[in-house]
Amino acid sequence: MEAIAYERATNIADAVKAAREPGTAFIGGGTNLLDLMKGGIAHPLKLVDITHLRDDGLDAVRALPDGGIRIGALMRNSDAANHTLVRERYPLLTQALLAGASAQLRNMATIGGNLMQRTRCPYFYDTAFAACNKRAPGSGCAARDGYQRLHAILGASEHCIAVNPSDMSVALAALDANVQVVGPDGARQIPIGEFHRLPGDRPDVDTTLRPGELITGVDLPPSRLADRAYYLKIRDRASYAFALVSVAAALQVQGDKVAAARIALGGVAHKPWRASIAENVLIGRTLDDETLREAAAAQMRDARPQHGNRFKVALAERGIVRAVNVAAGREPAGVTGAPA
């Protein structure tokens, strides 16, 4: 067994101070970190327990003066999904949270932990495979010549083709969220599009958090897209499965024209992928099948699939069309999260 130091923090300042030591990790729900430790993938020298922080708002949702909301980092996924302000103002986020994992895990997992969860690439999790640049930098990427069905088709590098597994983060990307953090240098906010990294030549670094920084909450700006929003998760089974492709779509329609569109993809890249190309195609136009297919095809034009996941390109295109159609009320939703 490995010796691990443990410290229980009672406020944010104490937690940040305790995390200054190299090799320290924060632990909240622990639904991913404990798996990584048991599998011999994560080797923290010290755990700082943040579940007893007494700072206001860390386990709550509160309205902001500008009409947005702040979700505390220690709020459980299930509680956030069912909170009145989230359900009424950001149904896209509710749908995404409820599509993730299982009811038992949602009751334990925290908002901050969800942002920090690591890839489920089988080569990352199986330490019998020495070649994984995310787990052992410089060792190679076994997935490039291996099983690739779940892997990236956008934004990958020669060093890593893993994908981000979070459903919640896809919805946050579509909603232009900001991640609130506190660290040794004080507080700052990170736009969700800048929070997760593409792999480049450092796939072992998942986020842009600085050493010792603690996530304290997620801010969602005011939104006029609540009435036309849908989260589509395409997966192998209807529960406890990660997305092959997911699509978060929200629209604002004026008359018969799209006034605003927010679309993000999951299961296709190392980070939630904002579909800005598809958004720009849709804005100002009337929704019809031809326009939707044009937007989806334009978005996926830069896809670079592997030999084992070429199907994902067409799947993502059809997913965009389906999610936007449901968000716009042109198709019935069916069962959220059911296989395609």
Protein Blocks (a to p, Z undefined) as FASTA:
>chain_A
ZZddddddfbfklmmmmmmpghiacdfklmmmmmmmmnomaccfbdcdfklccbehklcc
cddfkopacddfklcfklmmmpmklmmmmmmlmmmmmmgccfklmmmpcfklmmmpccfb
fklmmmkbmbafklmghiapfklmmcfklmcfehpafkbccdcfbfklmmmmmnopacdd
ddfkoccdddfklmpccfklmlkbmbfcdehiacfbdcddddfklmmgcdddddfbfghp
acfbdcddddddehjacfbdcdddehkafbdcddfklmmmmgopacdfklmmmmmmmmmm
mpccdfklmmmmmmmmmmmmmmmmmmnopacfbjghiaZZ
